Amino acid sequence: MKKCLITGIGGFVGSFLKEELKNSLPEYEIHGLHRSGEISKNVDYHFYEMDIRDTVSVSELILSLQPDLVFHLAAQPFVPKAILDPWGTLDINVKGTLNILESLKKLNRPCKLIYVSSADVYGRQLPESYPLFESILPNPVNPYSASKLSAEVYCRQYAAVTKYLEIMIARPFNHIGVGQRKEFVIPNFCQQIIDSANSSNSEILVGDISSTRDFLDVRDVVRAYITLAKSGVSGEIYNICSNVETSIEEILDILIRISGKTIKITKDPSRFREAETARLLGNNDKIRAIGWQKKFELSNSLKEIYESLNAQS
């Protein structure tokens, strides 16, 4: 049986990828890499507790496991944390990726790596640049996006010079779904709306809601990753996006309508980020050309997220 290793399997996207992998690539035995203390009970795959910054441990695991396919999701993904701790973010996102690359190189046998980067690497672009194609010059504006772009460069280098290693780079745009951490904008809005509806204070605090993003359901995102594993070209970069631009204000309006409540929106200066990209919209022609199609509508995804959090309150 073939073996698939997912780093960051315990995270938001990793859990969805594991389920999709079981359906789409049942010939693979699933192995997952967790941070220490992250593993829940009754997992249905082979798991390992490990810090991807630990060069020796990563190398020993990969040489022992001999994977045929690797999805590298493990990262420090939160921009505010990256701004506070750029060194730690660099260590996880770049050194951790290098540890994976070097270990796979030593296998000296066929293996595919799907490296999950971020559309945040595009940063601020000229208005005429949108929608963004993969060929546009990145312009990262924060330590998180800078670290992801650095790791991309290493991936392309290893893809070019390593005989048996195929590496496809995914640039996912903003993805959403049930189970996402509440530091992220949509679950944060949902929780604030739910809390305000259950109290006398019908107010929620927001940052800059004029910015726009390209949102995609996490289930569509993981389907795209598997499409890359099946049909992607080594050394190539693929946008994972909806090709639809939506403002944060529109998202908030939809969520308030879903709640059925009257909510006061108050701008909180502490929630504004200087290292913020005002606009993000991608072109998805390249991933669609190899067989991927979007399935889930944004409004339905938002409703599922809201209802899930509301049921927990």
Residue, then its C-alpha position, 0 to 999 in steps of 0.5 A: m500500500k502507498k503511504c501519504l504523510i500529512t504535516g499539520i494533520g491536526g490543524f483546521v485544513g489537515s482534518f479536512l484533507k485527511e477525510e478527502l484523501k480517504n475518499s479520493l485516494p483510498e490506495y494511500e495509507i495515511h500518516g500524520l505529523h502533529r505538534s506535541g500534545e495536539i493529538s486527540k483520542n481515537v485517531d484513524y491514521h498513523f500519527y507522530e508527535m514531532d516539531i518540524r524544526d527538529t532536523v534529526s527527528v524529521s529526517e529519521l521519520i521520513l527515511s523510516l516511513q518512505p512516503d510516496l506522497v507528502f502534503h506539507l501543511a504545518a506552519q505558523p499561519f497567523v499574521p499578527k503572531a508573525i509580526l510579534d515573532p518573525w524569528g519563530t515564524l521564519d524558523i517554523n515556515v522556512k527551516g521546517t520546510l527545508n527539513i522536509l525537503e532535505s529528508l525527501k531528497k535523501l530518499n532517492r526514490p519517487c515521491k510527490l510533495i504538495y507544498v502549501s504556501s499562501a496567496d498572502v505572498y502577492g501582497r500589495q499589487l497595482p489595481e490593473s494586476y487583478p485578478l492575480f495570475e501565478s506569474i505576477l511578481p510577489n510583494p509580501v508585506n509581512p513576516y508571514s508572507a515573506s516566510k512562505l515565499s522563502a519556502e516556495v523558493y526552496c521548493r522550486q530549487y529542490a524540484a529542479v535538481t532532485k531527480y525523484l522528487e516532484i514538488m507542486i506549490a499551492r497558493p491558497f487564498n482565504h479559505i473558510g469552514v467549520g472548525q476554523r480558529k476564532e482568531f480568523v475573521i469569519p469565526n470571530f465575526c460569528q462568535q461576536i454576533i452570537d455573543s451579542a445576540n445572547s446579551s444586552n450589548s448588541e454591538i460587535l467590534v471590527g477592524d477595516i471591513s473595506s478590504t476584499r478577499d477571495f474566499l473558498d470553502v476549505r472542502d474545495v481547497v483540499r480537493a484542489y490539493i488532491t488534484l495537484a497530487k494527481s495532475g500537477v506539474s513539478g515546479e509549478i505554482y497554482n492559485i487555489c481560489s474562487n475567482v470572486e472578490t468579496s469585501i469583509e463588509e459583505i461577509l459581515d452583512i451576510l452573517i448578520r442576516i443569517s443571525g436574524k439579529t439587529i447588530k451595531i457595528t463599531k470600528d475598533p482601531s486596535r483591530f486595524r493592521e498596518a501590514e494588511t493587504a487591502r485587496l486579494l483576488g486570484n485567477n484560478d484558470k491554471i488549477r481548473a485546467i488540470g481538472w479542479q472545479k469549485k463546488f461550495e457556494l460562499s453563502n452556504s459555507l457562511k451559514e454552516i459556520y454560523e450554525s455550528l458556532n451557534a450550536q456550541s454556544 
